[in-house]
Amino acid sequence: MSGHSKWATIKHKKGAADAKRGKLFNKLARQIEVAARGGGGDPDMNPSLRTAVQKAKAAQMTNDAIDRAIKRGTGDNGGANFESIMYEGYAPGGVALLIDTLTDNRNRTGADVRSTLTKLGGSLGEPGTVSWQFKRHGHIVLEQVADGDELMLAALEAGADDVTDLGDGNWEVAAAAGDTFDVKDQLEGAGYKVVSADTPLVSENLVPITTVDDARKILRIIETLEDNDDVQSVTTNAEFPDSVMAEA
């Protein structure tokens, strides 16, 4: 878990400076639309939609925007026909990449992903090349936590598996993927400030990045891919030591 925590911290710090709220909401809206199309527009009867809506609310997406996305998904308000495609590949240093996309044009998206990887020193792999290394976990980031012991008790009572001190009053709570947003709701109900909640794919086989050059190349690939509207997320098994990130 420590490797993921470090990576989550890096992404959180970089995201705070580079966040594009509109782009994030667009991606969350696609997730809601796809979930509603696949299982109906009632979150209580559609677990995938419920999770997508919870993620959107955790990111402070408005109820009106969520409702519009649901209506597009159920065919009440137009909308494109998105499909989910997971691309697998490699970045410099031999690290694995999982690129999760929602697209209405698989040819365009596949070409964009391949082009980005090729131009920036990576490569696209065949399905199954790296996905076996990853499993989905729940992660909730809290800030302004005054007492770690009290948080530990509250988190475990809510059904979490573990908590990790990220420093500066920030903590990460780990939970089973299916329990993540229930745990989040209970922690918020107990007065904790949730910064983010998600169920990312995480690798148990981390690859330490030992050079600043490789770190810069990997981060550039991830940032370029995530800037693509079709790309929902990019997951890597890279582990960035503090000594390398200080110069990256």
Buried (B, 14 or more C-beta within 10 A) or exposed (E): BEBBBBBBBBBBEEEEEEEEEEEBBEBBBBBBBBBBBEBBBEBEEBEBBBBBBBBBBBBEBEEEBBBBBBBBBBEEEEBEEBEEBBBBBBBBBEBBBBBBBBBEEEEEBBEBBBEBBEEBBBEBBEEEBBBEBBEBBBBBBBBEBEEEEEBBEBBBEBBBBEBBEBEEEBBBBBBBBEBBBBBBBBBBEBEBEBBBBBBBBBBEEBBEBBEBBBBBBBBBBBBBBBEBBBBBBBBBBBBBEEEBBEEB
